[in-house]
Amino acid sequence: MTQNEITERKNELYTERMNLESQLSKSDYKVIKCAEAQAAGSAMPYDAEALHAERQQWRDRINEIDDETARLDALEPEEELPAHES
């Protein structure tokens, strides 16, 4: 991979990671509502197992992104070939 390709891929990964973190943050209130319901002995307002599974998928993907970013950081970029002039 060239330096430009590495940078482009890292930017894609960064964007995806930010989106996943945003999804986690936006769903925090559901976790809080479930914890409140459990503490009060009330019915769960959301499917806690499905909520956990979805959030865990996001966390797992964030970890994969972090691993790929670390691999990209360790890559020695290939030389870019000069563009052919016509």
C-alpha positions as CSV (number, residue, x, y, z in Angstrom):
1,M,0.0,0.0,0.0
2,T,1.2,3.5,-0.7
3,Q,1.1,6.2,1.9
4,N,-2.0,7.7,0.2
5,E,-3.8,4.4,0.3
6,I,-2.9,3.9,4.0
7,T,-4.1,7.4,4.8
8,E,-7.3,7.0,2.9
9,R,-8.0,3.6,4.7
10,K,-7.2,5.1,8.1
11,N,-9.6,8.0,7.4
12,E,-12.4,5.5,6.5
13,L,-11.7,3.5,9.6
14,Y,-11.7,6.7,11.7
15,T,-15.1,7.8,10.3
16,E,-16.6,4.3,10.9
17,R,-15.2,4.3,14.5
18,M,-16.7,7.7,15.2
19,N,-20.1,6.6,13.9
20,L,-20.0,3.5,16.1
21,E,-19.1,5.5,19.2
22,S,-21.9,7.8,18.4
23,Q,-24.4,4.9,18.2
24,L,-23.1,3.6,21.6
25,S,-23.6,7.1,23.1
26,K,-27.1,7.4,21.6
27,S,-28.1,4.1,23.1
28,D,-26.8,4.7,26.6
29,Y,-30.1,6.0,27.7
30,K,-31.7,2.6,26.9
31,V,-29.2,0.9,29.2
32,I,-29.9,3.4,32.0
33,K,-33.7,2.9,31.6
34,C,-33.2,-0.9,31.8
35,A,-31.1,-0.5,34.9
36,E,-33.7,1.8,36.5
37,A,-36.5,-0.7,35.7
38,Q,-34.5,-3.6,37.1
39,A,-33.8,-1.7,40.3
40,A,-37.4,-0.7,40.7
41,G,-38.6,-4.3,39.9
42,S,-40.5,-3.0,36.9
43,A,-40.7,-4.5,33.4
44,M,-37.8,-3.8,31.1
45,P,-38.7,-1.0,28.6
46,Y,-36.3,-2.6,26.0
47,D,-35.2,-6.1,25.2
48,A,-32.0,-6.0,27.4
49,E,-30.5,-9.1,25.7
50,A,-30.9,-7.6,22.2
51,L,-29.7,-4.2,23.4
52,H,-26.6,-5.8,24.9
53,A,-25.9,-7.9,21.7
54,E,-26.2,-4.9,19.5
55,R,-23.9,-2.8,21.6
56,Q,-21.4,-5.6,21.9
57,Q,-21.3,-5.9,18.1
58,W,-20.4,-2.2,17.9
59,R,-17.7,-2.6,20.6
60,D,-16.3,-5.6,18.8
61,R,-16.2,-3.7,15.5
62,I,-14.4,-0.8,17.3
63,N,-11.8,-3.2,18.5
64,E,-11.3,-4.6,15.0
65,I,-10.9,-1.0,13.7
66,D,-8.3,-0.3,16.4
67,D,-6.4,-3.5,15.4
68,E,-6.5,-2.6,11.7
69,T,-5.4,0.9,12.4
70,A,-2.5,-0.4,14.4
71,R,-1.5,-2.7,11.5
72,L,-1.7,0.2,9.1
73,D,0.5,2.3,11.4
74,A,3.1,-0.4,11.4
75,L,3.1,-0.8,7.6
76,E,6.1,0.5,5.6
77,P,4.4,2.3,2.7
78,E,5.3,1.3,-0.9
79,E,6.8,3.9,-3.1
80,E,4.3,5.7,-5.3
81,L,4.9,5.4,-9.0
82,P,5.2,8.7,-10.9
83,A,2.2,9.4,-13.1
84,H,2.8,9.0,-16.8
85,E,2.7,12.2,-18.6
86,S,1.0,12.2,-22.0
